[in-house]
Amino acid sequence: MRIIAGKFRSRTLEAPAGLATRPTSDRLRETLFNVLAPRIEGAVFLDLYAGSGAVGIEAISRGATCVVFVERAEAALKVLRKNLDGLGIKAGFRIQAGSAGAFLRRVEAGHGTGFDLVFLDPPYDATEEYTSTLGLLGRLGGLLAQGAVVIAEHRRKEKLVDRYGALERTRLLEQGDAALSFYSFGQPPG
Protein backbone atom coordinates (compact mmCIF):
# COMPACT_ATOMS: atom_id res chain seq x y z
CA MET A 1 0.00 0.00 0.00
CA ARG A 2 1.12 3.53 -0.65
CA ILE A 3 -0.14 7.05 -0.06
CA ILE A 4 -1.61 8.36 -3.30
CA ALA A 5 -1.12 12.13 -3.06
CA GLY A 6 -0.32 15.08 -0.85
CA LYS A 7 2.48 15.70 1.63
CA PHE A 8 3.33 11.99 2.02
CA ARG A 9 2.78 10.98 -1.60
CA SER A 10 4.25 7.61 -2.65
CA ARG A 11 5.29 6.68 0.89
CA THR A 12 4.46 3.08 1.75
CA LEU A 13 2.25 1.80 4.54
CA GLU A 14 2.12 -1.54 6.30
CA ALA A 15 -1.01 -3.65 6.69
CA PRO A 16 -1.80 -6.06 9.52
CA ALA A 17 -0.91 -9.67 8.78
CA GLY A 18 -3.68 -12.19 8.14
CA LEU A 19 -7.16 -11.87 6.74
CA ALA A 20 -8.88 -10.14 9.67
CA THR A 21 -8.19 -6.70 8.17
CA ARG A 22 -8.87 -5.90 4.51
CA PRO A 23 -7.16 -2.62 3.58
CA THR A 24 -8.85 -0.31 1.09
CA SER A 25 -6.99 -0.75 -2.21
CA ASP A 26 -4.82 2.04 -3.56
CA ARG A 27 -7.11 2.33 -6.59
CA LEU A 28 -10.29 2.64 -4.51
CA ARG A 29 -8.63 5.17 -2.17
CA GLU A 30 -7.63 7.21 -5.21
CA THR A 31 -11.23 7.17 -6.45
CA LEU A 32 -12.52 8.13 -2.99
CA PHE A 33 -10.15 11.07 -2.63
CA ASN A 34 -10.74 12.28 -6.18
CA VAL A 35 -14.38 12.74 -5.15
CA LEU A 36 -13.48 14.29 -1.77
CA ALA A 37 -10.71 16.56 -3.12
CA PRO A 38 -12.68 19.85 -2.86
CA ARG A 39 -13.68 19.07 0.75
CA ILE A 40 -10.57 17.58 2.34
CA GLU A 41 -8.43 20.67 3.02
CA GLY A 42 -9.10 21.75 6.62
CA ALA A 43 -11.66 18.98 7.25
CA VAL A 44 -12.24 17.10 10.49
CA PHE A 45 -12.14 13.46 9.33
CA LEU A 46 -13.40 10.36 11.15
CA ASP A 47 -11.94 7.00 10.06
CA LEU A 48 -14.12 4.24 11.56
CA TYR A 49 -12.83 0.65 11.46
CA ALA A 50 -9.48 2.28 10.62
CA GLY A 51 -7.36 -0.86 10.28
CA SER A 52 -3.88 0.20 9.11
CA GLY A 53 -5.03 3.83 8.95
CA ALA A 54 -4.47 4.10 5.19
CA VAL A 55 -7.62 6.18 4.54
CA GLY A 56 -7.13 8.55 7.48
CA ILE A 57 -3.42 8.95 6.73
CA GLU A 58 -4.33 9.79 3.12
CA ALA A 59 -6.65 12.49 4.54
CA ILE A 60 -3.80 13.90 6.66
CA SER A 61 -1.49 13.84 3.63
CA ARG A 62 -4.05 15.84 1.66
CA GLY A 63 -4.61 18.53 4.29
CA ALA A 64 -7.28 17.40 6.77
CA THR A 65 -6.92 19.39 9.98
CA CYS A 66 -7.71 16.51 12.31
CA VAL A 67 -8.26 12.78 11.82
CA VAL A 68 -9.78 10.50 14.44
CA PHE A 69 -8.96 6.83 13.94
CA VAL A 70 -11.31 4.30 15.58
CA GLU A 71 -10.20 0.66 15.66
CA ARG A 72 -10.66 -2.19 18.14
CA ALA A 73 -8.29 -4.90 16.83
CA GLU A 74 -4.99 -4.79 18.71
CA ALA A 75 -2.92 -5.99 15.71
CA ALA A 76 -4.40 -3.25 13.51
CA LEU A 77 -3.82 -0.60 16.20
CA LYS A 78 -0.17 -1.62 16.41
CA VAL A 79 0.27 -1.26 12.62
CA LEU A 80 -1.66 2.04 12.59
CA ARG A 81 0.66 3.51 15.23
CA LYS A 82 3.70 2.18 13.35
CA ASN A 83 2.48 3.78 10.09
CA LEU A 84 1.94 7.18 11.75
CA ASP A 85 5.30 6.99 13.50
CA GLY A 86 7.09 5.88 10.31
CA LEU A 87 5.79 8.98 8.52
CA GLY A 88 6.73 11.26 11.42
CA ILE A 89 3.11 12.30 11.99
CA LYS A 90 3.03 13.55 15.58
CA ALA A 91 -0.04 15.82 15.62
CA GLY A 92 -3.39 16.33 13.93
CA PHE A 93 -4.83 12.96 14.88
CA ARG A 94 -6.31 10.92 17.72
CA ILE A 95 -6.51 7.16 18.04
CA GLN A 96 -9.54 5.68 19.82
CA ALA A 97 -9.25 2.00 20.71
CA GLY A 98 -12.65 0.31 20.81
CA SER A 99 -15.78 -0.29 18.80
CA ALA A 100 -17.23 2.26 16.40
CA GLY A 101 -20.65 2.18 18.11
CA ALA A 102 -19.23 2.79 21.59
CA PHE A 103 -17.10 5.67 20.27
CA LEU A 104 -20.05 7.33 18.50
CA ARG A 105 -22.28 7.11 21.59
CA ARG A 106 -19.50 8.46 23.82
CA VAL A 107 -18.79 11.41 21.51
CA GLU A 108 -22.51 12.21 21.21
CA ALA A 109 -22.92 12.11 25.00
CA GLY A 110 -20.00 14.55 25.32
CA HIS A 111 -21.44 16.76 22.57
CA GLY A 112 -18.22 16.61 20.55
CA THR A 113 -17.58 18.80 17.55
CA GLY A 114 -19.03 17.74 14.24
CA PHE A 115 -17.09 15.72 11.73
CA ASP A 116 -16.98 17.02 8.15
CA LEU A 117 -16.13 13.66 6.58
CA VAL A 118 -16.68 10.15 7.92
CA PHE A 119 -15.34 7.00 6.31
CA LEU A 120 -16.40 3.56 7.48
CA ASP A 121 -15.13 0.24 6.27
CA PRO A 122 -16.26 -2.56 8.59
CA PRO A 123 -15.41 -6.15 7.75
CA TYR A 124 -17.50 -7.04 4.71
CA ASP A 125 -19.06 -10.03 6.48
CA ALA A 126 -20.19 -7.89 9.43
CA THR A 127 -23.27 -6.61 7.59
CA GLU A 128 -24.97 -5.58 10.86
CA GLU A 129 -22.13 -3.09 11.44
CA TYR A 130 -23.21 -1.08 8.40
CA THR A 131 -26.79 -0.81 9.60
CA SER A 132 -25.92 -0.01 13.20
CA THR A 133 -23.11 2.47 12.45
CA LEU A 134 -24.90 4.31 9.65
CA GLY A 135 -28.04 4.29 11.78
CA LEU A 136 -26.19 5.88 14.71
CA LEU A 137 -24.61 8.50 12.45
CA GLY A 138 -28.02 9.32 10.97
CA ARG A 139 -29.67 9.62 14.41
CA LEU A 140 -27.00 11.28 16.52
CA GLY A 141 -27.06 14.73 14.96
CA GLY A 142 -24.36 16.29 17.16
CA LEU A 143 -21.66 14.10 15.62
CA LEU A 144 -21.75 15.56 12.13
CA ALA A 145 -21.20 19.08 10.86
CA GLN A 146 -23.95 20.48 8.67
CA GLY A 147 -23.26 19.35 5.12
CA ALA A 148 -21.10 16.45 6.29
CA VAL A 149 -20.48 13.51 3.98
CA VAL A 150 -20.40 9.90 5.22
CA ILE A 151 -18.84 7.27 2.96
CA ALA A 152 -19.26 3.52 3.44
CA GLU A 153 -17.04 1.05 1.64
CA HIS A 154 -18.85 -2.25 1.09
CA ARG A 155 -19.09 -5.25 -1.19
CA ARG A 156 -20.52 -4.36 -4.56
CA LYS A 157 -23.14 -7.11 -4.11
CA GLU A 158 -24.11 -5.81 -0.66
CA LYS A 159 -26.80 -3.20 -1.18
CA LEU A 160 -27.09 -0.53 1.49
CA VAL A 161 -30.34 1.40 1.87
CA ASP A 162 -30.74 4.93 0.57
CA ARG A 163 -31.51 6.55 3.92
CA TYR A 164 -30.37 6.15 7.53
CA GLY A 165 -32.15 8.84 9.58
CA ALA A 166 -30.73 12.18 8.44
CA LEU A 167 -28.24 10.49 6.08
CA GLU A 168 -29.34 10.25 2.47
CA ARG A 169 -27.34 8.45 -0.20
CA THR A 170 -26.33 10.83 -2.95
CA ARG A 171 -23.87 8.71 -4.91
CA LEU A 172 -22.81 5.10 -5.44
CA LEU A 173 -19.47 4.28 -7.06
CA GLU A 174 -18.59 0.70 -7.94
CA GLN A 175 -15.10 -0.54 -8.65
CA GLY A 176 -14.26 -4.22 -9.00
CA ASP A 177 -15.85 -6.14 -6.11
CA ALA A 178 -16.07 -3.00 -3.93
CA ALA A 179 -18.45 -0.07 -3.80
CA LEU A 180 -18.52 3.32 -2.11
CA SER A 181 -21.86 4.71 -0.92
CA PHE A 182 -21.80 8.47 -0.27
CA TYR A 183 -24.36 9.91 2.16
CA SER A 184 -25.12 13.57 2.83
CA PHE A 185 -26.13 14.75 6.26
CA GLY A 186 -29.27 16.85 6.21
CA GLN A 187 -32.61 16.71 7.93
CA PRO A 188 -34.34 13.47 8.96
CA PRO A 189 -37.40 12.59 6.89
CA GLY A 190 -40.53 14.33 8.16
DAWO-V300672 format. One record per backbone hydrogen bond with DSSP energy under -0.5 kcal/mol. CO is the residue of the C=O (numbers start at 1). NH is the residue of the N-H. Records with the same first field share a line. If there is no record, write none. Layout:
CO=NH + NH
//
This chain:
1=13
3=10
6=9
8=11
11=3
21=23
25=29
26=30
27=31
28=32
29=33
30=34
31=35
32=36
33=37
36=39 + 40
37=40 + 41
40=43
43=45 + 65 + 66
44=116 + 117
45=47 + 68
46=48 + 119
47=50 + 70
48=121
50=53
53=57
54=58
55=59
56=60
57=61
58=62
59=64
60=63
61=7
63=42
66=45
67=69 + 94
68=47
69=96
70=49 + 50
71=98
73=77
74=78
75=79
76=80
77=81
78=82
79=83
80=84
81=85
82=86
83=87
84=89
85=88
88=90
92=67
94=69 + 96
95=97
96=71 + 98
99=103
100=104
101=105
102=106
103=107
104=108
105=109
106=110
107=112
108=111
115=145
116=149
117=46
118=151
119=48
120=153
123=126
125=127
126=129 + 130
127=130 + 131
128=132
129=133
130=134
131=135
132=136
133=137
134=138
135=139
136=140
138=166
139=141
140=143
141=144
143=115
145=148
148=185
149=118
150=183
151=120
152=181
154=179
155=158
157=159
158=160
162=169
164=167
165=189
166=168 + 186
167=164
168=184
171=182
173=180
175=178
177=156
178=175
179=154
180=173 + 182
181=152
182=170 + 171
183=150
184=168 + 186
185=147
//
